[in-house]
């Protein structure tokens, strides 16, 4: 999404704002924020797993390694394709690793914890979290655009749809009563 130049996902807007203020690379900030978000799990009783640890370190590290080598998209059709493909891949990847039940990444664990505590749907919880993080990141100077809004509004429903697509009916229907 960074290289599509259409705006970052809300969490990346936060990371981008903090990166600009601190001078640390985007992926490095992502790793630090991931560790801090784990502290929010404590009152929710979320459990750490191997997936949690891998998510924290792999996402940030891959971000740092790929940004210098992936060229920015310059044509709007390519930018839009990268955006749509990115949303689909993030949604499917989230559903697959969450369905493994080997531990959610920090941000997804926060989503799952709020889902369990409130009974609200995955799509509603994720959308609320994304909107809050987006506001903070924007205030810190993070990059936003149409892709940011598409991600903030779309990722919750996309993840819930992907749970259905892969056959995890428990997670697909969690919180549908509200």
Residue pairs with C-beta under 8 A, 6 or more apart in sequence:
1 7
1 8
1 9
1 12
1 82
1 83
1 86
1 147
1 151
2 8
2 12
2 26
2 67
2 143
3 67
3 70
3 71
3 72
3 73
3 82
4 72
4 73
4 79
4 82
4 83
4 86
4 147
5 72
5 73
5 79
5 145
6 79
6 80
6 82
6 83
6 145
6 146
6 147
6 148
7 13
7 143
7 144
7 145
7 146
7 147
7 148
7 149
7 150
7 151
8 15
8 16
8 142
8 143
8 144
8 145
8 147
8 148
8 151
9 90
9 130
9 147
9 148
9 151
9 152
9 155
10 130
10 131
10 133
10 134
10 137
10 148
10 151
10 152
11 30
11 33
11 107
11 130
11 133
11 137
12 26
12 30
12 137
12 142
13 133
13 134
13 137
13 138
13 142
13 143
13 144
13 148
14 33
14 133
14 134
14 136
14 137
14 140
14 142
15 26
15 29
15 30
15 33
15 137
15 142
16 26
16 137
16 141
16 142
16 143
17 136
17 137
17 138
17 139
17 140
17 141
17 142
18 24
18 29
18 33
18 137
18 140
18 142
19 25
19 26
19 28
19 29
20 140
20 141
20 142
21 140
21 141
22 29
24 32
25 63
25 64
25 67
26 63
26 64
26 67
27 59
27 60
27 61
27 62
27 63
27 64
27 65
27 67
28 60
28 64
29 60
30 59
30 60
30 63
31 56
31 57
31 59
31 60
31 61
33 106
34 55
34 56
34 59
34 60
34 105
34 106
34 107
35 56
35 106
37 106
37 107
37 109
37 110
38 48
38 52
38 56
38 106
38 109
40 110
40 113
41 48
41 106
41 109
41 110
41 113
44 110
44 113
44 114
44 116
44 117
45 113
46 104
46 109
46 110
46 112
46 113
47 103
48 103
49 101
49 102
49 103
49 104
50 102
50 103
51 97
51 100
51 102
51 103
51 104
51 105
52 103
52 104
52 105
52 106
52 109
53 103
55 97
55 103
55 104
55 105
55 106
55 108
56 105
56 106
59 105
73 79
73 82
83 147
83 150
87 150
87 151
87 154
87 155
87 158
88 158
90 151
90 155
90 158
91 155
91 158
91 159
91 161
91 162
92 162
92 165
92 166
94 108
94 155
94 159
94 162
95 159
95 162
95 163
95 165
95 166
95 168
95 171
96 162
96 166
97 104
97 105
98 104
98 108
98 112
98 159
98 163
98 168
98 171
99 163
99 166
99 168
99 171
103 109
104 111
104 112
107 129
110 129
111 122
111 125
111 126
111 129
112 122
114 120
114 125
114 128
114 129
115 121
115 122
115 125
115 174
115 175
116 174
118 125
118 175
118 178
119 175
119 177
119 178
120 175
120 178
121 156
121 160
121 174
121 175
121 176
121 178
122 156
122 159
122 160
122 163
122 171
122 174
122 175
123 156
123 157
123 159
123 160
124 156
124 175
124 178
125 156
125 175
126 155
126 156
126 159
127 152
127 153
127 155
127 156
130 151
130 152
130 155
130 156
131 152
134 144
134 148
134 152
137 144
138 144
160 171
160 172
161 172
163 169
163 171
163 172
164 172
